[in-house]
């Protein structure tokens, strides 16, 4: 009876140790994956704007234009102004720039917004993502002169 009790305790101890080793391995794997995610994400510019001083007029939105670099649907060199109102691009006909033949674009893919501090691009939850200079964006990002925005298979160059 004493021999069986000792063997059972040893088996339970081994199982407890194995469980703890697996638990620590799982936690280590999660922490490693999260830290790798943080390291691979590009630094995003802040889209929080400075409050307008009392009595100062608000800045007018800054505009620009989008020039088609490459597209299966649009003609190269075609230009689209981004002025006082947002401009939407997508496969659906309701967009300001409809790229209906681009199979990799979503129905409402991306919006370009003129703001007081420049023109911003915002992915609208597209399936294949929006890329600026080859880097996928998840939120809003301010565009600089010459930035290439890829929407599906269509590439648009931003010019202020």
C-alpha positions as CSV (number, residue, x, y, z in Angstrom):
1,X,0.0,0.0,0.0
2,X,2.8,2.4,0.8
3,X,4.6,1.6,-2.4
4,X,1.5,2.4,-4.5
5,X,1.0,5.7,-2.7
6,X,4.6,6.8,-3.3
7,X,4.4,5.9,-7.0
8,X,1.1,7.8,-7.4
9,X,2.6,10.9,-5.7
10,X,5.6,10.8,-8.0
11,X,3.4,10.6,-11.1
12,X,1.3,13.5,-9.9
13,X,4.5,15.5,-9.2
14,X,5.8,14.8,-12.7
15,X,2.5,15.8,-14.2
16,X,2.5,19.1,-12.2
17,X,6.0,19.9,-13.4
18,X,5.1,19.1,-17.0
19,X,2.0,21.3,-16.8
20,X,4.1,24.2,-15.4
21,X,6.7,23.8,-18.1
22,X,4.0,23.9,-20.8
23,X,2.4,26.9,-19.2
24,X,5.7,28.9,-19.1
25,X,6.4,27.9,-22.7
26,X,3.0,29.2,-23.8
27,X,3.5,32.5,-22.0
28,X,7.0,32.9,-23.4
29,X,5.6,32.2,-27.0
30,X,2.9,34.9,-26.5
31,X,5.3,37.5,-25.2
32,X,7.8,36.8,-28.1
33,X,5.0,37.1,-30.7
34,X,3.7,40.4,-29.2
35,X,7.2,41.9,-29.0
36,X,7.9,40.9,-32.6
37,X,4.6,42.7,-33.7
38,X,5.7,45.9,-32.0
39,X,9.1,45.8,-33.6
40,X,7.8,45.3,-37.2
41,X,5.1,48.0,-37.1
42,X,6.2,51.3,-38.7
43,X,6.1,54.4,-36.6
44,X,2.9,56.3,-37.4
45,X,2.6,60.0,-37.4
46,X,0.2,61.4,-34.9
47,X,-3.1,62.6,-36.3
48,X,-4.0,64.6,-33.2
49,X,-4.0,68.3,-34.2
50,X,-2.9,71.2,-32.0
51,X,-5.9,73.1,-30.7
52,X,-6.6,76.4,-32.5
53,X,-5.7,79.4,-30.3
54,X,-8.5,81.6,-29.2
55,X,-9.4,84.2,-31.7
56,X,-7.2,82.7,-34.4
57,X,-9.0,81.6,-37.6
58,X,-8.9,77.9,-38.4
59,X,-6.5,76.8,-41.1
60,X,-8.0,76.0,-44.5
61,X,-7.6,72.4,-45.6
62,X,-4.4,71.8,-47.6
63,X,-5.0,70.1,-50.9
64,X,-3.0,68.2,-53.6
65,X,-3.6,65.8,-56.4
66,X,-3.3,62.1,-57.0
67,X,-1.5,61.1,-60.3
68,X,-2.0,57.6,-61.6
69,X,1.3,55.8,-61.8
70,X,0.1,52.3,-62.7
71,X,-3.4,50.8,-63.0
72,X,-5.2,48.0,-64.8
73,X,-8.2,50.4,-65.1
74,X,-7.1,54.0,-65.1
75,X,-4.9,55.7,-67.6
76,X,-1.3,56.5,-66.5
77,X,-0.8,60.2,-65.8
78,X,-4.5,60.8,-65.1
79,X,-4.9,63.3,-62.2
80,X,-7.5,63.6,-59.4
81,X,-7.6,66.7,-57.2
82,X,-7.8,66.4,-53.4
83,X,-9.1,69.8,-52.4
84,X,-11.8,70.8,-49.8
85,X,-13.7,67.5,-49.5
86,X,-12.6,63.9,-49.0
87,X,-11.9,61.8,-52.0
88,X,-12.8,58.1,-52.0
89,X,-11.3,55.4,-54.1
90,X,-12.6,51.8,-54.6
91,X,-14.2,49.3,-56.9
92,X,-17.7,50.4,-56.3
93,X,-19.4,53.0,-58.6
94,X,-20.3,55.3,-55.6
95,X,-16.6,56.3,-55.2
96,X,-15.1,59.5,-56.5
97,X,-12.5,57.4,-58.3
98,X,-14.0,54.1,-59.3
99,X,-11.6,51.4,-60.2
100,X,-14.2,48.8,-61.1
101,X,-11.9,46.5,-63.0
102,X,-9.3,46.2,-60.2
103,X,-10.0,42.8,-58.7
104,X,-7.9,43.5,-55.6
105,X,-9.6,46.7,-54.6
106,X,-12.5,46.7,-52.1
107,X,-15.8,48.4,-52.9
108,X,-14.9,51.3,-50.6
109,X,-11.2,50.9,-50.2
110,X,-9.6,54.2,-49.1
111,X,-10.3,57.9,-48.4
112,X,-8.0,60.9,-48.9
113,X,-8.8,63.7,-46.6
114,X,-7.5,67.3,-46.9
115,X,-6.9,68.8,-43.5
116,X,-5.2,71.9,-42.1
117,X,-1.9,70.1,-41.8
118,X,-1.9,68.2,-45.1
119,X,-3.6,65.4,-47.0
120,X,-4.2,62.2,-45.0
121,X,-5.0,58.8,-46.3
122,X,-7.3,56.4,-44.4
123,X,-7.9,52.7,-45.2
124,X,-11.6,52.0,-44.9
125,X,-11.3,48.4,-43.7
126,X,-10.3,47.0,-47.1
127,X,-9.7,43.3,-47.5
128,X,-6.2,43.6,-49.2
129,X,-5.1,46.7,-47.4
130,X,-3.7,50.1,-48.4
131,X,0.0,50.6,-48.8
132,X,2.0,53.8,-48.7
133,X,5.5,53.4,-50.2
134,X,5.2,49.7,-49.8
135,X,4.2,49.7,-46.1
136,X,0.7,48.6,-45.1
137,X,-1.2,51.2,-43.1
138,X,-3.9,50.4,-40.6
139,X,-5.1,53.9,-39.6
140,X,-4.7,57.4,-40.9
141,X,-1.4,58.7,-42.3
142,X,-0.3,62.1,-43.6
143,X,1.0,62.1,-47.1
144,X,4.2,63.7,-48.2
145,X,5.2,64.8,-51.7
146,X,5.9,61.8,-54.0
147,X,4.3,59.2,-51.7
148,X,3.0,56.2,-53.6
149,X,-0.3,54.9,-52.4
150,X,-1.3,51.4,-53.6
151,X,-5.0,50.5,-53.7
152,X,-5.4,47.0,-55.1
153,X,-3.3,47.0,-58.2
154,X,-3.6,50.7,-58.7
155,X,-0.7,53.0,-57.7
156,X,-1.3,56.7,-57.1
157,X,1.4,59.3,-56.5
158,X,0.6,62.2,-54.2
159,X,1.7,65.7,-55.3
160,X,0.9,68.8,-53.1
